[in-house]
Amino acid sequence: MKETIEAVDTYGFSIVDGIFSSFEVNKIIDIINQANPNKQTFRKSADLFAIRRFLKELPSATEYIFNPKLRSLISTVFGEDYFLVKSIYFDKPESSNWFVSYHQDLTISVDQIVDLPGFGPYTTKPNQFAVQPPLPILKDNFTLRIHLDDTDEGNGALKVIPGSHHKGIYKATDINWNTEQELSCNVASGGVMIMKPLLLHSSGRTTNNKKRRVIHLEFSKQVLPEGLNWAELYELNQ
């Protein structure tokens, strides 16, 4: 686990295999397949099936997601003070042409718009607001990506620029490809990718006719200023 801690600090990410059994993966997939897709928090097209506020929409998945191995991973790498602040499910279908260019995850999900120093701009989605917080919050947060399928370059594995999370706000247009290195983060089904929000990352199109289903979880230990709350807070000690 020391190697995982060092990798997250140095490179901004780490891949940990075998966090979920095939039984747990299949139970999560079954819960997703039984969900009603006709809700505001669901988005379904030929290229993408996404569920925002995933754990609020499908709470029965919680017991399988926060299994003992995942809880141990979080507490060992980051400590006991973190809580969930955002959950999304992404399904990149077999024939998807959806791709995402290089970017950082610069916003957090909150419950309302409040004029506060260092917070802004805000964006609005149905029943949800997002805002760019002060940089220390982003530096302190982390993301877990749970892979329900084997994922590689052929079905949209994340590509990252190792160490880019140390450079603050780093625009894709400023990437110096003479010095930066791109790496594909291939993850087996049941594995987890840990990443920092400021790590530059992208995702390519699907070319091998294989699904890429991922549950994206964001964590923080930051208490937001009075008047502003996390839109989706879940304490891990529940």
C-alpha positions in Angstrom: 0.0 0.0 0.0 3.0 2.3 0.5 3.5 2.2 -3.3 -0.1 3.3 -3.9 0.3 6.2 -1.5 3.6 7.3 -3.2 2.1 6.9 -6.7 -0.9 9.1 -5.9 1.3 11.7 -4.4 4.0 11.6 -7.1 2.0 10.9 -10.3 -1.5 11.9 -9.3 -3.0 8.4 -9.8 -2.7 4.7 -9.0 -4.4 1.5 -10.1 -5.3 -1.1 -7.6 -6.6 -4.5 -8.9 -9.0 -6.9 -7.2 -11.0 -4.6 -5.0 -14.3 -6.1 -6.2 -15.1 -9.8 -6.8 -16.9 -10.9 -10.0 -20.0 -11.5 -7.8 -19.9 -7.9 -6.5 -19.4 -6.5 -10.0 -22.3 -8.5 -11.4 -24.6 -7.4 -8.5 -23.8 -3.8 -9.2 -24.5 -4.3 -12.9 -27.8 -6.0 -12.1 -28.9 -3.1 -10.0 -28.0 -0.6 -12.8 -29.8 -2.7 -15.4 -33.0 -2.7 -13.3 -33.1 1.1 -12.9 -35.7 3.3 -14.5 -33.8 5.4 -17.1 -36.5 8.0 -17.5 -35.4 10.3 -14.7 -33.8 13.7 -14.9 -30.6 12.4 -13.4 -30.3 9.7 -16.2 -28.9 10.5 -19.6 -29.1 7.9 -22.3 -28.0 8.1 -26.0 -26.2 6.0 -28.6 -22.9 7.2 -27.2 -23.5 7.5 -23.5 -25.5 6.2 -20.6 -24.9 8.2 -17.4 -26.5 8.4 -14.0 -25.8 11.5 -11.9 -26.2 11.2 -8.1 -25.7 7.5 -8.7 -25.8 6.4 -5.1 -28.9 8.5 -4.3 -30.7 7.1 -7.3 -29.6 3.5 -6.7 -28.9 3.2 -2.9 -29.0 -0.6 -3.0 -25.6 -0.5 -4.8 -24.0 1.1 -1.8 -23.4 -2.1 0.2 -21.6 -3.7 -2.8 -19.6 -0.5 -3.6 -18.4 0.2 -0.1 -17.2 -3.3 0.6 -14.4 -3.9 3.2 -11.6 -3.8 0.6 -12.7 -0.4 -0.7 -13.1 1.0 2.8 -9.7 -0.3 3.8 -8.1 1.2 0.6 -9.6 4.6 1.4 -8.6 4.7 5.1 -5.1 3.4 4.4 -4.3 5.7 1.6 -6.1 8.9 2.7 -7.1 8.4 6.4 -10.4 8.3 8.2 -11.7 11.9 7.6 -12.9 11.6 4.0 -16.6 11.4 2.9 -18.3 10.9 -0.4 -19.3 14.2 -2.2 -20.3 13.0 -5.7 -21.1 9.8 -7.5 -21.7 9.2 -11.3 -22.1 6.2 -13.4 -20.7 6.2 -17.0 -21.4 3.6 -19.6 -19.5 4.0 -22.9 -21.4 1.6 -25.2 -19.6 -0.8 -27.6 -20.0 1.4 -30.6 -19.5 4.8 -28.9 -17.7 7.6 -30.7 -17.8 9.7 -27.5 -14.4 11.1 -26.5 -13.2 13.6 -23.9 -10.2 15.9 -24.6 -7.6 16.7 -21.9 -8.9 18.5 -18.9 -8.8 18.7 -15.1 -11.8 18.2 -12.8 -12.2 21.8 -11.5 -15.7 21.9 -10.0 -17.5 20.4 -7.0 -21.2 19.7 -6.7 -23.1 21.9 -4.2 -26.7 22.5 -3.1 -27.1 26.2 -4.2 -25.4 29.3 -5.6 -23.8 31.4 -2.9 -21.6 34.4 -3.4 -18.4 33.5 -1.6 -14.8 34.7 -2.0 -12.8 32.2 -4.1 -15.9 30.2 -5.3 -16.9 30.6 -8.9 -18.0 30.5 -11.6 -21.1 28.4 -11.0 -22.8 26.1 -13.5 -26.3 24.7 -13.3 -27.8 21.3 -14.1 -31.3 19.9 -13.2 -31.4 20.0 -9.3 -27.7 20.4 -9.0 -25.1 23.2 -9.0 -21.4 23.0 -9.6 -18.7 25.6 -8.7 -15.0 25.9 -9.0 -13.7 26.1 -5.4 -10.4 27.5 -4.1 -7.4 25.5 -5.2 -6.6 24.0 -1.8 -10.0 22.1 -1.8 -9.2 20.6 -5.2 -5.7 19.6 -4.1 -7.1 17.8 -1.1 -9.9 15.9 -2.8 -9.5 12.6 -4.6 -11.5 10.4 -7.0 -12.0 6.7 -7.2 -13.0 5.1 -10.5 -14.5 1.6 -10.1 -14.2 -0.4 -13.3 -17.0 -2.9 -14.1 -15.3 -4.0 -17.4 -11.8 -4.7 -18.5 -10.7 -1.3 -19.9 -7.8 -0.5 -22.2 -7.0 1.9 -25.1 -9.6 0.2 -27.3 -12.6 1.0 -25.1 -11.8 4.4 -23.6 -9.3 3.9 -20.8 -8.3 7.2 -19.3 -5.1 8.7 -20.7 -3.3 10.9 -18.2 -0.2 13.1 -17.9 1.6 11.9 -14.8 2.5 14.6 -12.3 0.4 17.2 -13.9 -1.6 17.6 -10.7 1.4 19.4 -9.2 1.0 22.3 -11.6 -2.1 24.0 -10.4 -4.6 25.0 -13.0 -3.1 23.5 -16.2 -4.9 24.2 -19.4 -4.8 21.6 -22.2 -3.6 24.3 -24.6 -0.5 24.8 -22.4 0.6 21.2 -22.5 4.2 21.0 -23.7 4.4 17.6 -25.5 8.2 18.0 -25.7 8.4 17.4 -21.9 5.1 15.7 -21.0 4.4 12.0 -21.2 1.0 10.5 -21.9 0.0 7.2 -20.3 -3.0 4.9 -20.8 -4.5 3.7 -17.5 -5.7 0.2 -18.3 -7.8 -1.3 -15.5 -9.2 -4.8 -15.1 -12.8 -5.4 -14.2 -13.1 -5.2 -10.4 -10.1 -2.9 -10.2 -10.0 0.8 -9.1 -8.2 3.8 -10.4 -7.4 6.5 -7.8 -6.8 9.9 -9.2 -6.4 13.5 -8.1 -8.8 16.1 -9.6 -6.0 18.3 -10.9 -4.5 15.4 -12.9 -4.9 16.1 -16.6 -6.8 13.3 -18.2 -8.7 12.4 -21.4 -10.7 9.5 -22.9 -10.6 8.2 -26.4 -13.3 6.7 -28.6 -14.3 3.0 -28.5 -12.7 1.0 -31.2 -12.9 -2.7 -30.0 -16.7 -3.0 -29.6 -16.4 -3.6 -25.8 -18.3 -1.8 -23.1 -16.6 0.5 -20.6 -18.8 0.9 -17.5 -17.3 3.0 -14.7 -18.5 4.3 -11.3 -16.9 7.7 -10.6 -16.8 8.6 -6.9 -15.4 11.9 -5.5 -14.3 12.4 -1.9 -13.4 15.3 0.3 -12.7 16.1 4.0 -13.3 19.8 3.6 -16.1 21.6 5.4 -17.6 24.2 3.0 -18.2 27.8 4.1 -21.4 28.6 5.9 -24.4 28.7 3.5 -22.9 26.2 1.1 -23.2 22.4 1.3 -22.1 19.4 -0.6 -24.9 18.3 -2.9 -24.3 14.6 -2.2 -22.7 13.9 1.1 -22.3 10.3 2.3 -20.4 9.5 5.5 -18.3 6.4 5.1 -18.8 5.3 8.7 -22.6 4.8 8.2 
